[in-house]
Amino acid sequence: MAVLRGLAELERAAHLGHGQACNDLAADLRHGRYGPRNRRLSRLWLHRAVRHHDPLASLAYGEVLWARGHYVQAVGYWRLAAGAGRVEARLKLALAEEHGCGLPKNEDAAVAVYADHVDHPLAKRFLGLHCAKRSTDPRPRTSMAWLGKAARGGELAAYSDMGDIAWTSLGEIAKALRCYRRGHAKGDVRSTVRLAEYSLKPPRPSERDPKAAAGLLAEAVGQGSARAMYVLAVVRKCGDGLEQDEVEAFRLCRAAVLRGEEEARRMLAAFYERGVGGLVSKWRAAVLRRNAATPDR
């Protein structure tokens, strides 16, 4: 009863226009705390919270736009949150500046911002990523050290970052898998997807486990991962570890595209050309192929 009473009070406050209540209700609907997840309704309440000038909502809405490749719009919302004093928003603006997405590229200025907020776990993560991906003299070991500090500070995405660097830059597959498993246990959805992808395409064919991969992908899809939706669509299309179902693959692929997964665009275009899902649409296919690699900068 206490939970229901709390939910009712939260909904009442949100309907009265309290920005923090709108944001909290959006988070509850996104994570399914009081019932089934409802991402569409969650986005509605998140947008309403933004209109009521809630800085956390501006930060979260910017992240949604960034994930979909709408960098200019994301920067606009992060500026609102940064103006309200959110350090995470200032760091994300620096990230946009480092990569030239939505802002003029200026790596030195971005690194200076990271250094100014080095006590924040997100700043440690961004410093770690910068060390690994710098155009001259990349330093993967230094990167791993920074990312380890970020992970210990509660920045869960740092686990999958460490796994990626251990795999691609250091060639230490066992270490990468340890990072992914630790991240999966902590709740990092990207680590979950990485483990699924490893189970589908391991270096040794004897380690391949498509059924385990399908379970991990279903778990990540439940958490809203666009990448997991795309990979599960591929699995469903091929019938690899699950029953073949092109209609379900079409549904997952379309959801992945709507959430900004670039690789899913060509697959969805092919579905539209063939009429999978009950709709033949040559012009939709053409638009998807044309926009496959042209994000909004």
C-alpha positions in Angstrom: 0.0 0.0 0.0 2.9 2.4 0.8 4.3 1.9 -2.7 0.9 2.6 -4.3 0.4 5.6 -2.1 3.9 6.9 -3.1 3.2 6.3 -6.8 -0.2 8.1 -6.5 1.5 11.1 -4.8 4.2 11.2 -7.5 1.6 11.1 -10.3 -0.4 13.9 -8.6 2.7 16.1 -8.3 3.7 15.4 -11.9 0.2 16.3 -13.2 0.4 19.6 -11.2 3.6 20.5 -13.1 6.4 19.7 -10.6 9.5 19.2 -12.8 11.3 16.9 -10.4 8.1 14.7 -10.1 7.8 14.5 -13.9 11.4 13.4 -14.2 11.0 10.8 -11.4 7.9 9.4 -13.0 9.7 9.2 -16.3 12.5 7.2 -14.6 10.0 4.9 -12.9 8.2 4.1 -16.2 11.5 3.7 -18.0 12.8 1.1 -15.5 9.4 -0.6 -14.7 9.6 0.1 -11.0 5.9 -0.1 -10.4 4.8 -2.3 -13.3 5.6 -3.0 -17.0 8.1 -0.7 -18.6 6.6 2.0 -20.8 9.3 3.9 -22.7 6.9 5.9 -24.8 5.1 7.3 -21.8 8.5 7.7 -20.0 9.7 10.0 -22.9 6.5 12.0 -22.7 7.0 12.7 -18.9 10.7 13.4 -19.5 9.8 16.0 -22.1 7.3 17.5 -19.8 9.9 17.7 -17.1 12.2 19.5 -19.5 9.5 22.1 -20.2 9.3 22.6 -16.4 13.1 23.4 -16.4 14.2 20.4 -14.5 18.0 20.1 -15.1 18.1 16.3 -14.6 15.5 15.9 -17.3 17.4 18.2 -19.7 20.5 16.1 -19.1 18.6 12.8 -19.7 16.7 14.1 -22.8 20.1 15.2 -24.2 21.4 11.7 -23.7 18.4 10.3 -25.6 19.0 12.7 -28.5 22.8 12.0 -28.5 22.1 8.2 -28.7 20.0 8.8 -31.8 22.7 10.9 -33.5 20.9 14.3 -33.0 24.0 16.0 -31.7 23.1 19.6 -32.1 19.8 19.2 -30.3 21.5 17.2 -27.5 24.0 20.0 -27.0 21.2 22.5 -26.6 19.6 20.4 -23.7 23.0 19.9 -22.1 23.6 23.6 -22.1 20.3 24.1 -20.2 21.4 21.5 -17.6 25.0 22.9 -17.4 23.5 26.4 -16.8 21.6 24.9 -13.8 24.9 23.6 -12.4 25.0 20.0 -13.5 28.6 18.9 -13.7 27.7 15.8 -15.9 26.2 18.2 -18.5 29.3 20.3 -18.6 31.4 17.1 -19.1 29.1 15.9 -21.9 29.4 19.3 -23.6 33.2 18.8 -23.4 32.8 15.3 -25.0 30.8 16.9 -27.8 33.6 19.4 -28.2 36.3 16.7 -28.2 34.7 14.8 -31.1 33.3 17.8 -33.0 29.7 16.6 -32.7 27.3 19.5 -32.3 30.1 21.8 -31.4 33.4 22.9 -33.1 36.1 20.4 -32.5 38.6 21.4 -29.8 40.3 18.5 -28.1 42.6 20.6 -25.8 39.6 22.6 -24.4 37.7 19.3 -23.8 40.6 17.7 -21.9 41.0 20.9 -19.8 37.4 20.5 -18.7 37.9 16.9 -17.8 40.9 17.8 -15.8 39.0 20.6 -14.0 36.4 18.0 -12.8 38.8 15.0 -12.4 37.2 14.0 -9.1 34.0 13.2 -10.9 33.7 9.5 -12.2 32.4 10.7 -15.6 35.5 12.9 -16.0 37.7 9.9 -15.2 35.9 7.9 -17.8 36.2 10.5 -20.5 39.9 11.0 -19.7 40.4 7.2 -20.1 38.6 7.2 -23.4 40.7 10.1 -24.6 44.0 8.4 -23.7 42.9 5.3 -25.7 41.7 7.1 -28.8 44.1 10.1 -29.1 45.3 10.4 -32.7 49.0 10.4 -31.7 50.6 8.3 -29.0 47.5 6.3 -27.7 48.1 5.0 -24.2 45.8 2.0 -23.5 47.4 1.2 -20.2 46.9 4.7 -18.9 43.4 4.5 -20.3 42.6 1.3 -18.4 43.8 2.9 -15.1 41.5 5.9 -15.6 38.6 3.7 -16.5 39.2 1.5 -13.5 38.9 4.5 -11.2 35.7 5.6 -13.0 34.2 2.1 -12.6 35.0 2.0 -8.9 33.4 5.4 -8.6 30.1 4.1 -10.0 30.4 4.9 -13.7 29.1 1.5 -15.0 29.8 2.2 -18.7 33.5 2.2 -17.9 33.4 -1.7 -17.5 32.5 -2.2 -21.2 35.0 0.6 -22.2 37.8 -1.4 -20.3 36.7 -4.6 -22.0 36.8 -2.9 -25.5 40.3 -1.5 -24.9 41.6 -4.8 -23.5 40.2 -6.6 -26.5 41.1 -4.3 -29.4 44.2 -2.3 -28.1 45.9 -4.9 -25.8 44.7 -8.1 -27.4 43.9 -9.6 -23.9 40.6 -11.4 -24.6 40.4 -13.1 -21.2 40.8 -9.7 -19.4 38.1 -8.2 -21.7 35.7 -10.9 -20.8 36.4 -10.4 -17.1 35.5 -6.7 -17.6 32.3 -7.5 -19.5 31.2 -10.1 -16.9 31.8 -7.7 -14.0 29.9 -4.9 -15.9 27.1 -7.3 -16.6 26.9 -8.2 -12.9 26.8 -4.5 -12.0 24.0 -3.7 -14.5 26.0 -2.2 -17.4 23.8 -3.1 -20.4 26.6 -2.6 -23.0 28.6 -5.2 -21.2 25.7 -7.6 -21.5 25.5 -7.0 -25.2 29.3 -7.5 -25.6 29.0 -10.9 -23.9 26.2 -11.9 -26.2 28.2 -10.8 -29.3 31.1 -12.8 -28.0 28.9 -15.9 -27.5 27.8 -15.5 -31.2 31.2 -15.0 -32.7 34.0 -16.2 -30.3 37.6 -16.7 -31.5 37.2 -20.4 -31.0 34.1 -22.0 -32.6 33.8 -24.5 -29.7 32.9 -21.6 -27.4 29.9 -20.5 -29.5 26.7 -20.5 -27.6 23.8 -18.9 -29.5 21.2 -19.8 -26.9 23.1 -18.1 -24.1 23.6 -15.1 -26.5 19.8 -15.0 -27.1 19.1 -14.9 -23.4 21.6 -12.1 -22.8 20.2 -10.1 -25.7 16.6 -10.5 -24.5 17.8 -9.1 -21.1 19.5 -6.1 -22.8 16.5 -5.4 -25.0 14.4 -5.3 -21.8 16.7 -2.5 -20.7 16.2 -0.5 -23.9 19.5 -1.2 -25.7 19.3 -0.3 -29.4 22.4 -2.4 -30.1 20.8 -5.5 -28.5 17.6 -5.0 -30.5 19.7 -5.0 -33.7 21.7 -8.0 -32.9 18.6 -9.9 -31.7 16.9 -8.9 -35.0 19.9 -10.6 -36.8 19.5 -13.7 -34.7 15.7 -13.8 -35.3 16.2 -13.3 -39.0 18.7 -16.2 -39.3 17.1 -18.5 -36.7 20.4 -18.7 -34.8 19.6 -20.1 -31.3 16.0 -19.0 -31.6 13.1 -19.9 -33.9 13.4 -18.0 -37.2 10.9 -15.1 -37.3 11.4 -12.3 -39.8 8.3 -10.3 -38.6 9.8 -10.2 -35.1 13.2 -9.4 -36.6 11.6 -6.5 -38.6 9.9 -5.2 -35.4 13.2 -5.3 -33.4 15.2 -3.7 -36.3 12.7 -0.8 -36.6 12.9 -0.2 -32.9 16.7 -0.2 -33.1 16.7 2.4 -35.9 14.3 4.6 -33.9 16.8 4.5 -31.0 19.7 5.5 -33.2 21.4 2.2 -34.1 23.1 3.0 -37.4 23.9 -0.6 -38.5 20.2 -1.5 -38.4 19.3 1.0 -41.1 20.5 -1.2 -44.1 18.8 -4.2 -42.6 15.5 -2.3 -42.2 15.8 -1.0 -45.7 16.1 -4.6 -47.0 13.0 -5.6 -45.0 11.0 -2.7 -46.5 12.1 -3.6 -50.0 10.9 -7.2 -49.5 7.7 -6.2 -47.7 8.5 -8.0 -44.4 6.0 -6.8 -41.8 3.3 -6.4 -44.4 4.5 -3.2 -46.0 6.5 -2.8 -49.2 8.0 0.7 -49.3 10.7 1.5 -51.8 11.0 5.1 -50.8 11.4 4.2 -47.1 14.2 1.9 -48.1 15.8 4.5 -50.2 15.7 7.1 -47.4 17.2 4.6 -44.9 20.1 3.7 -47.2 20.8 7.4 -48.0 20.8 8.3 -44.3 22.7 5.2 -43.1 25.9 7.2 -42.4 24.8 10.8 -42.1 24.1 11.6 -38.5 23.0 15.1 -37.5 26.0 17.1 -36.5 
